[in-house]
Amino acid sequence: MSVFVTRPHFRIFASFFIYALMLGAIYPRLGDLQQQMGVGEGALGAALIGAALGTQISLAFAQPLMQSIGYRWSMLLAVPMLGIAEVLATTASSPLVFFGFQCVAGLAVGVVEMIINLEADRVEHKIGRRIMSRAHAFWSFGFMAAAYLGAGFAQAHISPTMHLLILLVFVAVLNTYLFHDYVPAPSRNVEEGGGSRFVRPTPAILVLVTFTLSAMILEGASLDWSVIYMRDVHHTQPWLNASTLGIFAMIMAISRFFADGFVERFGPERVARTLVAIMGIGALSVALAPHPAISIFGFACLGIGTSAIFPLSMSAAAQMTDRPAVVNVASLAQISFVTFLLAPPLLGFVAEHFGIRWSYAIGLPFVILSWLTVHRILAGVKVETQVTD
């Protein structure tokens, strides 16, 4: 463990894992919470918008907050704050109360999301090789662990509140041990600390946002709705419902773990086009699946296809030279991550009125849009590939 905590990129990996483990804990239990509140997909979707709202507010002010408390204190304070909000959300008796606690969770998400991506880029620059996709792989490993833990707790009929409370204690202790003495990596340039409190997207950032839309929508839909999809479409058991979420996260994690090597070998554009094509196959499979096995195959394809889209875009944003890295990272995160959180709740209305299959079919036009904007990834990350050669 001492070797692990002395290597900065290992602790970056740990930060992504711990954050996702806590963030993902509530998703395998959404079906239980839906029944607990006695609401349909539309009302549950509306309640989930609270996380998107909180994240949007947080990201708008994340830069000065980061300057004030830094990476270490962001991890030490925001991750437990996220966990506490999620535990309280599991006690909600109505969508309005659930919305409020999700908003608080979103405030923590915005801080952590920006700071870990920025720190990953700084460490990547410091050590001279790619780690961004691998860092996001550990985010997916954390979500996978959360999904399988959720499957176990659900099958054992342990309440969502007790489940998340146990996980919160574990995460808080591990988080404190790993980051109580962490020293952040130096900035890429001396101007990184400047910039406006509100993060305005440039045209180049908006193109990157356009590229990430399909991945944000389909990844979020898989995380939010896969458990309920399996329950309602195929009438499968709770362990398989939650395990489907785990399979999605596991395949995504493995894909992200090896994505950096594929990008260096084949180039970002070829890798991105391959991922977008696989993502389209996955969305189509889930939308049309006549059997649970086909749905699981579709979710696996979605795990592969969505795996490196956001990490590639985040690296591109961090390496743009028009503004400080922190500003471009916040700008991309502010829109893309809120899309990730906001779209799945809105898809709840689609599920309730047209059927949950349409929540995945609606992602296909955005897959085509991503295909048409792939070239921006090549332009954005070619500098980093030169650094790592």
Secondary structure, DSSP 8 states (H G I E B T S, - for coil): -HHHHHSHHHHHHHHHHHHHHHHGGGGGGHHHHHHHHT--HHHHHHHHHHHHHHHHHHHHTHHHHHHHHHHHHHHHHHHHHHHHHHHHHTT-SSHHHHHHHHHHHHHHHHHHHHHHHHHHHHHHHHHTS--HHHHHHHHHHHHHHHHHHHHHHHHTT--HHHHHHHHHHHHHHHHHHHHTT------SSTTTT-S-SS----HHHHHHHHHHHHHHHHHHHHHHHHHHHIIIII---HHHHHHHHHHHHHHHHHHHHHHHHHHHHH-HHHHHHHHHHHHHHHHHHHHH-SSHHHHHHHHHHHHHHTTTHHHHHHHHHHT-SSS-HHHHHHHHHHHHHHHHHHHHHHHHHHHHHH-TTHHHHTTHHHHHHHHHTTHHHHHHHHHHHHHH-
